[in-house]
Amino acid sequence: MISLDMLHIGTVPLTLFAGLLGLLFGSFLNVCVVRWPALESVVKPRSRCPQCGNLIAWYDNFPVISWVVLGTKCRHCKLPIPALYPLVELAVGLLWALAAWHYGPTVEFLRAAVFGTLLIGIAMTDAREYIIPDEFSIGGTVIGIAFAFVGGALLWPQALIGAVVGFVLLWVVAWLGAKMFGQEAMGGGDIKMMAMIGAFLGWQGVLLTLFLGALLGTIIFLPMKLMGREKLVPFGIFLAIGSAACWLVGPALIKWYSSAFLGG
Ligand SMILES: [Zn+2]
């Protein structure tokens, strides 16, 4: 297994560096989340205020800090900048710092940080527009498999099988759902997202994620449906939460299950 150990970085400097890097990735994620569903480039044009259209200068574009310095308002039109932007930056920064702290200078740190960033991106686009951009799902599948080849904890056969199982299983579930309920319960975005999750968590992770996601989705959406407030279900959010839980407690859960019920 390749290790970043040879760089001789202490845990504290690595955590700080990862946190700063995470803030920048969070800032970039905000751009991706708005532009990818609209099929726009994330490189050009430069960032503009969504309200007045003025270009955002580089000195007004620091993660979190600029939002505080500017008094949470745009420099030009003085309209408020939604708190969601700095919150996403903070969340991704924290995620990267925690992953660095927990895993140290290893490939597993990068794998955890990238996976979490992808999940946050997917949850946001699915919540806003019921869209899971291919950049997150298909791009994420490729990245997940690539990690397996450079020394991630998941070996490459596991990553490949995970991706295939995720895709095929969700495709079957979506097909059955459409047959039984006569309407599309799950979209292609969910199917491709599940391939990504399989590439990061393997086939066991796919099953556990699907179980946790369906459980969570039922608990939250069934009451809404019964109250007649039926809406399109952004199932990707529940899959994102389910797979994050699976990363954190999945191995322990599978071990407990097999010793409690399978005698293994
Ligand atoms: Zn403005």
Boltz pocket constraint, residues with backbone or C-beta under 6 A from the ligand:
constraints:
  - pocket:
      binder: B
      contacts: [[A, 49], [A, 50], [A, 51], [A, 52], [A, 53], [A, 54], [A, 74], [A, 75], [A, 76], [A, 77], [A, 78], [A, 79]]
      max_distance: 6.0
